Amino acid sequence: MPPTLASLVHHSALKLTVRAGADRLDVPVRWAHVSELADPVPYMEGGELLLITALKLDAEDPEAMRRYVRRLAGAGVVGLGFAVGVNYEEIPKALVDACADEPLPLLEVPRRTPFLAISKAVSAAIAADQYRAVTAGFAAQRELTKQALNSGPEGLLTALAAQVDGWAALYDASGTVVAAAPDWAGRRAARLTGEVERLRERPAPASSVVGGPEHEDRVELHSLGTGRRPRAALAVGTAAAPGTAERYAVHSAIALLTLTTERSRSLHAAEQRIGTAVLRMLLAGEPDHARAVAGDLYGGLLDAPFRMIVADSVPGARATATGGDRLGTLAEALESAAARSGEAVLVVPEGERLVVLAADGGAAVAACVAWATALEAARTSPEHASTDEDEIVVGLSAPTGPIAAAAAYKQAEQSLSVARRRGRVLVEHEQLAAGSVLPLLADDAVKAFADGLLRPLYEHDATGRGDLVASLRAWLSRHGQWDAAAADLGVHRHTLRYRMRRVEEILGRSLDDPDVRMELWLALKATSTDQ
């Protein structure tokens, strides 16, 4: 505890006597300052015990003393020490009354007690308090280090919460609470997710304060990590601003958690290199070698049905750093979701794209779908503005196993290609099989092919010499049945036969070829909305 007016009054060597403000002696004293100026306020910082002899004051004038004491109190002076036996044999009543009315503690200093003795007592008490704080800080650092080594981040948070007499929480790279102490603090920490996300947008190291006197507590948020992008965050909640010892504890926790984060980052990089090798072996059709290299690193991921996820950014976004950051954000979200559920996930950056192996029906796949759904919803909001994040596209394969990993990769790439063509964020391969091929005909290349294939027929019909396009469409829709197609057109079947021969002559293709019939039917579908 820093020195207070009460501790100075109880100091046996000083012999101070309280003359006013006896109920306000518990206030801390930051310094003892001597000034005989009529207005010492410009030289005050607040928290001082002002020592005077009233050499230049009319201490017997009630109005002058009221103004003097009011200015001192307004400047944050915590007490007034008046030396008797120098200019006045006792403290003038005007000054006593003014201090009692303000109220401002007034201490009588006997002649045998020099002001220097009071200054030394205050200085010694402040030094002792700082020494205690530093000693307590080092003790807290040792305890936090021990807990970090023996119990990991959970033990460190428990020790930190005890040191600051509050609570502490650790957030992962996605802003999700991964540990908190005490147990009830998890709910409080979860309400700060938005603040943590804003903190993560700032380069590390970064910090912010949430709450204050009008809130239930005061929370400090600190980013963790040495890279440009924070890897985690620490929240510390206390009833008031931490003191010196508590501040040592918080800084020690930040350092220890940063070391842990950076060590985890190095291990993660090593795991990622192993994951790249495992993926290459799977795609090369060597599942047994992939299992041997993976060992227990990916748990049972390679023994159960998994999904292949391929995420990419459009060529225009690849030139920007933002596109890469978005892929990194997606990777962090999938890894965090898998970690929280205790499942294994394999995440491999592959050039300008991201490849992920995740358990079918697991948390990582669900997080990927939720991420894409949220982005799709954001696009439709009125206030939405296009960003590089919009250019991220994801393809999701059907459930598969190690033997068919190469096929799953191709499925994911096909789904990704369709997602980009349709302007979607994510497409699942099952959606392609369950849906229709017709939406794929909207591709500009397909339309160009269809236009080139059918244009001779449209040009022929434009001369008014027949209706070959409509006749071809009716004949194909009736699977080559002459009578049914002729009835649909309202013409004789011989007329329809003549028209189909003209189609063959103009196009230079035989309608007996099933491939030709298929191409013509798809071409008619592709151009049906443009003609």
Salt bridges, closest charged atoms under 4 A:
ASP39 OD1 - ARG71 NE 3.49
GLU45 OE1 - ARG30 NH2 3.73
GLU63 OE1 - ARG66 NH2 2.78
GLU63 OE2 - ARG67 NH1 3.69
ASP97 OD2 - LYS93 NZ 2.57
GLU108 OE1 - ARG19 NE 2.68
ASP129 OD1 - ARG132 NH2 3.61
GLU143 OE1 - LYS146 NZ 3.45
ASP172 OD2 - ARG340 NH1 3.61
GLU195 OE2 - ARG198 NH2 3.00
GLU214 OE2 - HIS215 ND1 3.36
GLU216 OE2 - ARG188 NE 3.72
GLU216 OE2 - ARG191 NH2 2.69
ASP217 OD1 - ARG188 NH2 2.79
GLU220 OE2 - ARG218 NH1 2.86
GLU220 OE1 - HIS222 NE2 2.99
GLU220 OE1 - ARG247 NH1 2.80
GLU262 OE1 - ARG265 NH1 3.72
GLU286 OE1 - HIS289 ND1 3.44
ASP288 OD1 - ARG291 NH1 3.58
ASP303 OD1 - ARG291 NE 2.97
ASP312 OD2 - ARG318 NH2 2.55
ASP312 OD2 - ARG353 NH2 3.63
ASP312 OD2 - ARG420 NH2 3.47
ASP325 OD2 - ARG228 NH2 3.29
GLU332 OE1 - ARG200 NH2 3.11
GLU332 OE2 - ARG229 NE 3.42
GLU332 OE2 - ARG231 NH1 3.90
GLU335 OE2 - HIS268 NE2 2.65
ASP360 OD1 - ARG307 NE 2.90
GLU376 OE2 - ARG424 NE 3.40
GLU389 OE1 - ARG326 NH1 3.70
ASP390 OD2 - HIS384 NE2 2.91
GLU413 OE2 - ARG353 NH1 2.84
GLU428 OE1 - ARG307 NH1 3.69
GLU430 OE2 - ARG307 NH2 3.17
ASP443 OD2 - ARG421 NH1 4.00
ASP451 OD1 - ARG455 NH2 2.28
ASP461 OD1 - HIS460 ND1 3.37
ASP483 OD1 - ARG493 NH1 3.86
ASP488 OD2 - ARG478 NE 2.64
GLU505 OE1 - ARG502 NH1 2.76
GLU519 OE1 - ARG509 NH1 2.70
ASP530 OD2 - LYS447 NZ 3.83
